[in-house]
Amino acid sequence: MQRLYEEYLEGLLCCVLSSAPSLGKLYSIWEHFTSWIEPPDAQHRALGMKMFTGVLAFAVQLLPQFEGSPDIPEVGDMAARLGLMINDPEETISCKARACMYLLAQILLYQRGQDMRGAEELRYKREMEQSQVQKYRDLAKVGEGLRKILLEEQRKSFLQRALHAVHSRQMHISQAGLVFLYAILGEASCLMGHKEKEIPIRVVNKLFIITGLKELPKDLQGHSLLVTSSSVLASLQPPTLAPAALSAMAFLALGLSIQSIYLILNVSGQ
């Protein structure tokens, strides 16, 4: 019964898309899935990703009928949200998210009259028992691939979603958001260009600088895309606190700093 329900709903959404195929219509359908992929329950996330993957695959088949609308800024936000799911602890969700990125890249390239084979670098390749470092590298590869495909306004939308994810309470989302933040700005090598055991440490430290100190790391300061996205920079400004609260914030920052140092010493000693 559950399978029939899923097939019926996916078929209904595909019918909606086929009635007026366009990137705008695809995004409007996507908006209904955002609440499906965010809950803590893995079953809901898996169902949402499964169904939207089916819709995207159908959209690729409809591309010759699509209206010309390749410059919708919100598509950058959609790409970032889907990309964040690549780091999901559930492997099936991660695989579906990677498939979605490949399909979405095909759609965007086709809409701009470019060779769809340019999406090949985002194609999912299964790797057993993937390490956390390899997951970071895969995320960076996806982010850098999208940087070449997304238009400037879409990159800004992607950037804002990535920074929002950095501040998320879900650690795997926060880490994925940070890697995407660096990748969409073309600075992924600042995180990935070091010894493997150093990569997780650098990710933790960069997260602390942004969320704890409310600053941009030095390797991101003055970046043109950040400068033109004033709302992104405004979100980094520290909140106005009463004097009594400042000591509490300083204590929290000290605790996070000590935790980072402990992680560095612990990993270095292994």
Secondary structure as UniProt FT lines:
FT   HELIX           2..19
FT   HELIX           23..31
FT   TURN            32..33
FT   HELIX           34..37
FT   HELIX           42..61
FT   HELIX           63..65
FT   TURN            70..71
FT   HELIX           74..84
FT   HELIX           85..87
FT   HELIX           91..111
FT   TURN            112..113
FT   HELIX           116..122
FT   TURN            128..129
FT   HELIX           132..149
FT   HELIX           152..166
FT   HELIX           171..184
FT   TURN            185..186
FT   HELIX           189..192
FT   HELIX           196..198
FT   HELIX           199..207
FT   HELIX           208..212
FT   HELIX           218..220
FT   TURN            221..222
FT   HELIX           224..227
FT   HELIX           230..234
FT   TURN            235..236
FT   HELIX           243..268
//
